[in-house]
Amino acid sequence: MVQRPRGELEEQEPSLQRRRDVPVSPARFARLKEQLLPQLRARADAPPRQLRPGTGTRATLWTNLARLLQTGNGGALVRGFCLYELPNQASRRRTPAWRCLFHAVVETSTPSGHLVYADPTESRRVGDEGAPYIFVPSSRAHAQLSDAQLLSGEWLTGSVLLGEPLFCNAVLAHEESRGRRASVVALTPEALVAKRDARVRALPHFGEWMRLRQIGEHPDTLGELMGMQVHDAGAGEADESDAVAAYQAVARNPESYVAGLEGFKLELECREKLFAGTISLDQVRTRFFGYYDDTYHSMREAQLEAVGQRLAELGL
């Protein structure tokens, strides 16, 4: 086992991941809307507008919306996109590119018949707290899901990339390699297909290892990429004593870049030795830390290879 410093590991990650999208300002949108809107909405959809986020936590977005629908008078769910401009540092002369992030708000009507949109949830991204955003209502946004499915919170929604084709395809290739959450991305609303959310059962000491190695990735995403057990959201709690079900949850993990069965076997082995009194808790921790260090390195290498292959297929 080789313990690699955080900096060395992060250097292997695709550079696009570290660039930040910029919210589209009203002035910028006014210049771009003729180009953007036909690609995002149907003709009969309501016009775009500027909104301010609410105060509900982003982790409970769908619960916030459901609660507002229940307390409001005749409210309706409105789906659409909030707009960000993608950083395109290759050339200032290139056509811009945009990330159109799926979002939903609640529509109500005032006594005078004026339609009002309310967003009960804080900004979708850390760092944008309280900032207004452009919301484009769109019946084309995740049309494969019903309102009930959206409000269940059991589905991962995503974003549409628009603009300079080569750049958008490069971003698409990168994000398709980053696990279930990031890979819900497409180049048209119709191609944007939600994925079922998942619960990842982490192996022992995984959270501690992430903290000590200063890895800021979402634990479920990283655990999935590293081959841990994956169960559909809403499927009920898994029986930890059912080794066959646990094996299948590892073997059927579609996002893993490594052979997760090695970690599954390590857990079973350590559990048996603990029961037999032939291994200590500190020794178990050391073995898992070694497994995570090596597996993380292998996963990142395989991830970069997958991105390179996608880019090569696109001629990039």
C-alpha positions, 0 to 999 in steps of 0.5 A: 500500500502506498499512501499518496498525498491529496495533491498528487491524487487531485492532479489526476482528476480532469481539469474541467471539474475544477472550473466554476459555472457563472450564473447568467445575468439579466443583461447577458440573458437579454442578449442571448435569449433568442439563441437559447430559448428555442433550444430549451422550451416549447412555444406555449411555455410560460416566459422566462423570469428572474427569481430569488431563491428561498431559505429551505436547505438544498438537500431537501429541495423536493420536500420543500416544494411538496410542502409549499404545494400543500400549504399554498392555494391551488399551487402547481409545480413548474419545471424548467431550467436555471441558467449558467455560463460555462467557463470556456478558457480556450479562446474568448472568440469562441461561441459561449457555452451554457449549463441549463440546470433542471429546476422546479418552482411553485406557481400560484395565482393572486386574487387579481389573476397574476401568476407568481412563482415561488422558490422555497429552496436556497441556491442550488450551488454553494457560493450563490447564496441569495443571488437571483437567477434566470428561470426558464419554464419548460415542459420539455424538462425531464418530460419522462418523469411525472410530478409525483416522481419528481416530488418523491426525491427518488430521481436524480435530475440534471442539466442540458449543455448548449453552445460551442459544440466541441466544448460541450462535447468535451464537458459531456465526456468528462461528466459522463465519467463522474458517477451517477449524480454528475452524469445526468447531462445531455445536449438537448432536453429530450436526451436528458434522462433522469437516473434513479437515486441510490443509497451507497452502503460504505465500507468500514472507516470510509468516511474517516478515510475521506476526511483524513485524506481531505477528499471533498467529493460526495461520499455516495458518488465516491463510494459508487465509483470505488465499487461499493454496494448500491441500492435504489432509493426508496427500496427499503433498508438492505439486510446486512446479514444477507451476503447474497444480496450484498454481493449482488449490490456490488456486482450490479454497480454500473458506475464502478471503475474497479472490482468492488468485490475485493472490498466486499471480501475484505469486509467479510474477512475482517468481520470473521477475524473480529468475531474469532478474536484474531484481529484488532480494530486498529488492524482492521482500520489499517487494512481498510485505509490501505485498500482505499488508498490503492483503490482510489488511485486505480479508480482515478486512472481508470476514470481518466482513461474512460474520459480519454476514450470518449474524447478520442471517439468524438475526435477531440 
